[in-house]
């Protein structure tokens, strides 16, 4: 399953908003946007460079 397919499915849910920052994509439920319920990381950055995400087709999904 591709990152785009998963992202499309999540954004089709009601009351979900998306925010991109620091190379991550955050998905929030409701207007408060306090804690994301899903986070995508598709590349390494200054906060995480040991995951080796800078490869084609590799990403990490965090679900809370």
Biopython code that builds the backbone (N, CA, C, O; Angstrom):
import numpy as np
from Bio.PDB.StructureBuilder import StructureBuilder

atoms = [
    (1, "UNK", "N", (0.853, -1.171, 0.000)),
    (1, "UNK", "CA", (0.000, 0.000, 0.000)),
    (1, "UNK", "C", (0.900, 1.237, 0.000)),
    (1, "UNK", "O", (1.861, 1.315, 0.765)),
    (2, "UNK", "N", (0.585, 2.181, -0.849)),
    (2, "UNK", "CA", (1.424, 3.375, -0.969)),
    (2, "UNK", "C", (1.055, 4.418, 0.088)),
    (2, "UNK", "O", (-0.037, 4.402, 0.656)),
    (3, "UNK", "N", (1.987, 5.308, 0.325)),
    (3, "UNK", "CA", (1.760, 6.408, 1.259)),
    (3, "UNK", "C", (0.590, 7.265, 0.795)),
    (3, "UNK", "O", (-0.222, 7.697, 1.614)),
    (4, "UNK", "N", (0.494, 7.514, -0.490)),
    (4, "UNK", "CA", (-0.590, 8.325, -1.022)),
    (4, "UNK", "C", (-1.950, 7.658, -0.808)),
    (4, "UNK", "O", (-2.932, 8.340, -0.513)),
    (5, "UNK", "N", (-2.015, 6.349, -0.952)),
    (5, "UNK", "CA", (-3.265, 5.626, -0.748)),
    (5, "UNK", "C", (-3.711, 5.727, 0.715)),
    (5, "UNK", "O", (-4.886, 5.975, 0.986)),
    (6, "UNK", "N", (-2.801, 5.540, 1.636)),
    (6, "UNK", "CA", (-3.131, 5.640, 3.058)),
    (6, "UNK", "C", (-3.570, 7.063, 3.400)),
    (6, "UNK", "O", (-4.552, 7.262, 4.114)),
    (7, "UNK", "N", (-2.834, 8.052, 2.885)),
    (7, "UNK", "CA", (-3.169, 9.456, 3.144)),
    (7, "UNK", "C", (-4.565, 9.789, 2.610)),
    (7, "UNK", "O", (-5.341, 10.466, 3.285)),
    (8, "UNK", "N", (-4.879, 9.326, 1.427)),
    (8, "UNK", "CA", (-6.204, 9.573, 0.852)),
    (8, "UNK", "C", (-7.301, 8.988, 1.732)),
    (8, "UNK", "O", (-8.321, 9.634, 1.972)),
    (9, "UNK", "N", (-7.092, 7.770, 2.211)),
    (9, "UNK", "CA", (-8.090, 7.124, 3.069)),
    (9, "UNK", "C", (-8.302, 7.924, 4.361)),
    (9, "UNK", "O", (-9.439, 8.126, 4.787)),
    (10, "UNK", "N", (-7.221, 8.372, 4.974)),
    (10, "UNK", "CA", (-7.331, 9.124, 6.229)),
    (10, "UNK", "C", (-8.036, 10.463, 6.014)),
    (10, "UNK", "O", (-8.893, 10.848, 6.810)),
    (11, "UNK", "N", (-7.680, 11.171, 4.944)),
    (11, "UNK", "CA", (-8.277, 12.487, 4.722)),
    (11, "UNK", "C", (-9.749, 12.411, 4.324)),
    (11, "UNK", "O", (-10.453, 13.418, 4.393)),
    (12, "UNK", "N", (-10.225, 11.243, 3.909)),
    (12, "UNK", "CA", (-11.642, 11.070, 3.600)),
    (12, "UNK", "C", (-12.496, 10.863, 4.848)),
    (12, "UNK", "O", (-13.723, 10.907, 4.767)),
    (13, "UNK", "N", (-11.863, 10.637, 6.000)),
    (13, "UNK", "CA", (-12.600, 10.492, 7.251)),
    (13, "UNK", "C", (-13.177, 11.849, 7.649)),
    (13, "UNK", "O", (-12.579, 12.880, 7.343)),
    (14, "UNK", "N", (-14.329, 11.870, 8.326)),
    (14, "UNK", "CA", (-14.922, 13.155, 8.729)),
    (14, "UNK", "C", (-14.090, 13.862, 9.800)),
    (14, "UNK", "O", (-13.494, 13.216, 10.662)),
    (15, "UNK", "N", (-14.057, 15.177, 9.736)),
    (15, "UNK", "CA", (-13.413, 16.032, 10.749)),
    (15, "UNK", "C", (-11.906, 15.833, 10.870)),
    (15, "UNK", "O", (-11.340, 16.063, 11.939)),
    (16, "UNK", "N", (-11.249, 15.411, 9.793)),
    (16, "UNK", "CA", (-9.800, 15.202, 9.812)),
    (16, "UNK", "C", (-9.121, 16.331, 9.050)),
    (16, "UNK", "O", (-9.527, 16.685, 7.943)),
    (17, "UNK", "N", (-8.079, 16.892, 9.660)),
    (17, "UNK", "CA", (-7.272, 17.907, 9.005)),
    (17, "UNK", "C", (-5.830, 17.439, 8.950)),
    (17, "UNK", "O", (-5.408, 16.593, 9.738)),
    (18, "UNK", "N", (-5.078, 17.998, 8.010)),
    (18, "UNK", "CA", (-3.689, 17.585, 7.773)),
    (18, "UNK", "C", (-2.773, 18.783, 7.929)),
    (18, "UNK", "O", (-3.105, 19.892, 7.509)),
    (19, "UNK", "N", (-1.607, 18.550, 8.540)),
    (19, "UNK", "CA", (-0.592, 19.581, 8.705)),
    (19, "UNK", "C", (0.756, 18.963, 8.365)),
    (19, "UNK", "O", (1.071, 17.872, 8.842)),
    (20, "UNK", "N", (1.560, 19.643, 7.547)),
    (20, "UNK", "CA", (2.893, 19.169, 7.210)),
    (20, "UNK", "C", (3.927, 20.085, 7.848)),
    (20, "UNK", "O", (3.856, 21.307, 7.720)),
    (21, "UNK", "N", (4.900, 19.470, 8.546)),
    (21, "UNK", "CA", (5.932, 20.247, 9.226)),
    (21, "UNK", "C", (7.136, 19.357, 9.523)),
    (21, "UNK", "O", (6.975, 18.191, 9.882)),
    (22, "UNK", "N", (8.345, 19.906, 9.373)),
    (22, "UNK", "CA", (9.597, 19.201, 9.682)),
    (22, "UNK", "C", (9.728, 17.878, 8.932)),
    (22, "UNK", "O", (10.374, 16.957, 9.431)),
    (23, "UNK", "N", (9.132, 17.761, 7.752)),
    (23, "UNK", "CA", (9.210, 16.521, 6.998)),
    (23, "UNK", "C", (8.216, 15.466, 7.437)),
    (23, "UNK", "O", (8.250, 14.337, 6.949)),
    (24, "UNK", "N", (7.335, 15.823, 8.350)),
    (24, "UNK", "CA", (6.294, 14.914, 8.821)),
    (24, "UNK", "C", (4.941, 15.393, 8.317)),
    (24, "UNK", "O", (4.761, 16.574, 8.019)),
    (25, "UNK", "N", (3.997, 14.474, 8.225)),
    (25, "UNK", "CA", (2.610, 14.824, 7.933)),
    (25, "UNK", "C", (1.783, 14.373, 9.130)),
    (25, "UNK", "O", (1.805, 13.199, 9.501)),
    (26, "UNK", "N", (1.057, 15.303, 9.729)),
    (26, "UNK", "CA", (0.245, 15.040, 10.915)),
    (26, "UNK", "C", (-1.227, 15.078, 10.539)),
    (26, "UNK", "O", (-1.645, 15.924, 9.749)),
    (27, "UNK", "N", (-2.015, 14.166, 11.099)),
    (27, "UNK", "CA", (-3.451, 14.142, 10.893)),
    (27, "UNK", "C", (-4.148, 14.302, 12.236)),
    (27, "UNK", "O", (-3.884, 13.561, 13.183)),
    (28, "UNK", "N", (-5.032, 15.269, 12.298)),
    (28, "UNK", "CA", (-5.751, 15.588, 13.526)),
    (28, "UNK", "C", (-7.233, 15.330, 13.341)),
    (28, "UNK", "O", (-7.770, 15.459, 12.241)),
    (29, "UNK", "N", (-7.885, 14.965, 14.435)),
    (29, "UNK", "CA", (-9.332, 14.811, 14.431)),
    (29, "UNK", "C", (-9.940, 15.966, 15.212)),
    (29, "UNK", "O", (-9.518, 16.244, 16.334)),
    (30, "UNK", "N", (-10.914, 16.632, 14.638)),
    (30, "UNK", "CA", (-11.612, 17.704, 15.331)),
    (30, "UNK", "C", (-10.865, 19.025, 15.262)),
    (30, "UNK", "O", (-9.737, 19.086, 14.772)),
    (31, "UNK", "N", (-11.504, 20.091, 15.759)),
    (31, "UNK", "CA", (-10.937, 21.435, 15.637)),
    (31, "UNK", "C", (-9.802, 21.750, 16.613)),
    (31, "UNK", "O", (-9.064, 22.710, 16.391)),
    (32, "UNK", "N", (-9.640, 20.975, 17.682)),
    (32, "UNK", "CA", (-8.639, 21.306, 18.702)),
    (32, "UNK", "C", (-7.209, 21.163, 18.194)),
    (32, "UNK", "O", (-6.352, 21.971, 18.550)),
    (33, "UNK", "N", (-6.935, 20.167, 17.381)),
    (33, "UNK", "CA", (-5.609, 19.867, 16.841)),
    (33, "UNK", "C", (-4.533, 19.855, 17.919)),
    (33, "UNK", "O", (-3.476, 20.466, 17.759)),
    (34, "UNK", "N", (-4.804, 19.162, 19.006)),
    (34, "UNK", "CA", (-3.849, 19.090, 20.108)),
    (34, "UNK", "C", (-2.825, 17.985, 19.865)),
    (34, "UNK", "O", (-1.620, 18.234, 19.903)),
    (35, "UNK", "N", (-3.296, 16.776, 19.618)),
    (35, "UNK", "CA", (-2.408, 15.645, 19.363)),
    (35, "UNK", "C", (-2.841, 14.955, 18.075)),
    (35, "UNK", "O", (-4.028, 14.690, 17.887)),
    (36, "UNK", "N", (-1.888, 14.659, 17.182)),
    (36, "UNK", "CA", (-2.261, 13.952, 15.964)),
    (36, "UNK", "C", (-2.590, 12.487, 16.277)),
    (36, "UNK", "O", (-1.998, 11.887, 17.174)),
    (37, "UNK", "N", (-3.537, 11.924, 15.531)),
    (37, "UNK", "CA", (-3.840, 10.513, 15.724)),
    (37, "UNK", "C", (-3.083, 9.644, 14.729)),
    (37, "UNK", "O", (-2.994, 8.430, 14.917)),
    (38, "UNK", "N", (-2.534, 10.246, 13.667)),
    (38, "UNK", "CA", (-1.671, 9.554, 12.714)),
    (38, "UNK", "C", (-0.563, 10.515, 12.307)),
    (38, "UNK", "O", (-0.800, 11.703, 12.087)),
    (39, "UNK", "N", (0.663, 9.976, 12.210)),
    (39, "UNK", "CA", (1.802, 10.750, 11.740)),
    (39, "UNK", "C", (2.548, 9.941, 10.694)),
    (39, "UNK", "O", (2.801, 8.753, 10.894)),
    (40, "UNK", "N", (2.905, 10.575, 9.570)),
    (40, "UNK", "CA", (3.734, 9.957, 8.539)),
    (40, "UNK", "C", (5.104, 10.608, 8.570)),
    (40, "UNK", "O", (5.225, 11.826, 8.697)),
    (41, "UNK", "N", (6.123, 9.789, 8.455)),
    (41, "UNK", "CA", (7.481, 10.286, 8.255)),
    (41, "UNK", "C", (8.003, 9.603, 6.997)),
    (41, "UNK", "O", (8.089, 8.376, 6.943)),
    (42, "UNK", "N", (8.350, 10.395, 5.985)),
    (42, "UNK", "CA", (8.781, 9.825, 4.711)),
    (42, "UNK", "C", (10.234, 10.146, 4.376)),
    (42, "UNK", "O", (10.733, 9.751, 3.323)),
    (43, "UNK", "N", (10.908, 10.858, 5.269)),
    (43, "UNK", "CA", (12.316, 11.163, 5.048)),
    (43, "UNK", "C", (12.991, 11.433, 6.383)),
    (43, "UNK", "O", (12.340, 11.780, 7.368)),
    (44, "UNK", "N", (14.295, 11.270, 6.396)),
    (44, "UNK", "CA", (15.052, 11.602, 7.599)),
    (44, "UNK", "C", (15.091, 13.120, 7.750)),
    (44, "UNK", "O", (14.958, 13.866, 6.780)),
    (45, "UNK", "N", (15.275, 13.552, 8.989)),
    (45, "UNK", "CA", (15.442, 14.981, 9.255)),
    (45, "UNK", "C", (16.341, 15.129, 10.475)),
    (45, "UNK", "O", (16.874, 14.139, 10.975)),
    (46, "UNK", "N", (16.512, 16.342, 10.950)),
    (46, "UNK", "CA", (17.428, 16.590, 12.075)),
    (46, "UNK", "C", (16.984, 15.920, 13.368)),
    (46, "UNK", "O", (17.807, 15.718, 14.261)),
    (47, "UNK", "N", (15.700, 15.568, 13.496)),
    (47, "UNK", "CA", (15.185, 14.943, 14.701)),
    (47, "UNK", "C", (15.263, 13.416, 14.638)),
    (47, "UNK", "O", (15.208, 12.752, 15.674)),
    (48, "UNK", "N", (15.391, 12.858, 13.439)),
    (48, "UNK", "CA", (15.485, 11.411, 13.270)),
    (48, "UNK", "C", (16.240, 11.111, 11.991)),
    (48, "UNK", "O", (15.699, 11.247, 10.893)),
    (49, "UNK", "N", (17.483, 10.706, 12.136)),
    (49, "UNK", "CA", (18.250, 10.319, 10.961)),
    (49, "UNK", "C", (18.721, 8.869, 11.038)),
    (49, "UNK", "O", (19.471, 8.423, 10.170)),
    (50, "UNK", "N", (18.299, 8.129, 12.055)),
    (50, "UNK", "CA", (18.692, 6.723, 12.180)),
    (50, "UNK", "C", (17.682, 5.774, 11.541)),
    (50, "UNK", "O", (17.976, 4.592, 11.364)),
    (51, "UNK", "N", (16.498, 6.275, 11.191)),
    (51, "UNK", "CA", (15.481, 5.412, 10.581)),
    (51, "UNK", "C", (15.780, 5.078, 9.125)),
    (51, "UNK", "O", (15.204, 4.140, 8.573)),
    (52, "UNK", "N", (16.672, 5.834, 8.504)),
    (52, "UNK", "CA", (17.042, 5.607, 7.105)),
    (52, "UNK", "C", (15.818, 5.625, 6.194)),
    (52, "UNK", "O", (15.616, 4.719, 5.385)),
    (53, "UNK", "N", (15.005, 6.671, 6.339)),
    (53, "UNK", "CA", (13.784, 6.796, 5.552)),
    (53, "UNK", "C", (14.025, 7.444, 4.190)),
    (53, "UNK", "O", (13.089, 7.569, 3.401)),
    (54, "UNK", "N", (15.233, 7.849, 3.903)),
    (54, "UNK", "CA", (15.536, 8.520, 2.635)),
    (54, "UNK", "C", (15.723, 7.523, 1.495)),
    (54, "UNK", "O", (16.633, 7.667, 0.678)),
    (55, "UNK", "N", (14.866, 6.523, 1.445)),
    (55, "UNK", "CA", (14.895, 5.531, 0.373)),
    (55, "UNK", "C", (13.545, 5.532, -0.330)),
    (55, "UNK", "O", (12.517, 5.786, 0.296)),
    (56, "UNK", "N", (13.544, 5.253, -1.608)),
    (56, "UNK", "CA", (12.295, 5.237, -2.375)),
    (56, "UNK", "C", (11.303, 4.247, -1.794)),
    (56, "UNK", "O", (11.645, 3.094, -1.531)),
    (57, "UNK", "N", (10.064, 4.703, -1.592)),
    (57, "UNK", "CA", (8.990, 3.835, -1.136)),
    (57, "UNK", "C", (9.005, 3.482, 0.338)),
    (57, "UNK", "O", (8.190, 2.674, 0.783)),
    (58, "UNK", "N", (9.921, 4.075, 1.113)),
    (58, "UNK", "CA", (10.035, 3.761, 2.538)),
    (58, "UNK", "C", (9.434, 4.904, 3.349)),
    (58, "UNK", "O", (9.724, 6.074, 3.097)),
    (59, "UNK", "N", (8.603, 4.563, 4.316)),
    (59, "UNK", "CA", (8.006, 5.558, 5.200)),
    (59, "UNK", "C", (7.632, 4.897, 6.508)),
    (59, "UNK", "O", (7.599, 3.670, 6.610)),
    (60, "UNK", "N", (7.352, 5.713, 7.508)),
    (60, "UNK", "CA", (6.925, 5.210, 8.822)),
    (60, "UNK", "C", (5.565, 5.820, 9.121)),
    (60, "UNK", "O", (5.333, 7.004, 8.878)),
    (61, "UNK", "N", (4.674, 5.003, 9.649)),
    (61, "UNK", "CA", (3.350, 5.468, 10.058)),
    (61, "UNK", "C", (3.233, 5.247, 11.550)),
    (61, "UNK", "O", (3.416, 4.126, 12.025)),
    (62, "UNK", "N", (2.931, 6.300, 12.298)),
    (62, "UNK", "CA", (2.673, 6.198, 13.732)),
    (62, "UNK", "C", (1.172, 6.405, 13.935)),
    (62, "UNK", "O", (0.611, 7.398, 13.471)),
    (63, "UNK", "N", (0.533, 5.483, 14.618)),
    (63, "UNK", "CA", (-0.905, 5.576, 14.881)),
    (63, "UNK", "C", (-1.119, 5.534, 16.387)),
    (63, "UNK", "O", (-0.613, 4.652, 17.081)),
    (64, "UNK", "N", (-1.880, 6.507, 16.874)),
    (64, "UNK", "CA", (-2.153, 6.509, 18.325)),
    (64, "UNK", "C", (-3.586, 6.159, 18.598)),
    (64, "UNK", "O", (-4.000, 6.111, 19.756)),
]
sb = StructureBuilder()
sb.init_structure("model")
sb.init_model(0)
sb.init_chain("A")
sb.init_seg("    ")
for serial, (resi, resn, name, xyz) in enumerate(atoms, 1):
    if name == "N":
        sb.init_residue(resn, " ", resi, " ")
    sb.init_atom(name, np.array(xyz, "f"), 0.0, 1.0, " ", f" {name:<3s}", serial, name[0])
structure = sb.get_structure()
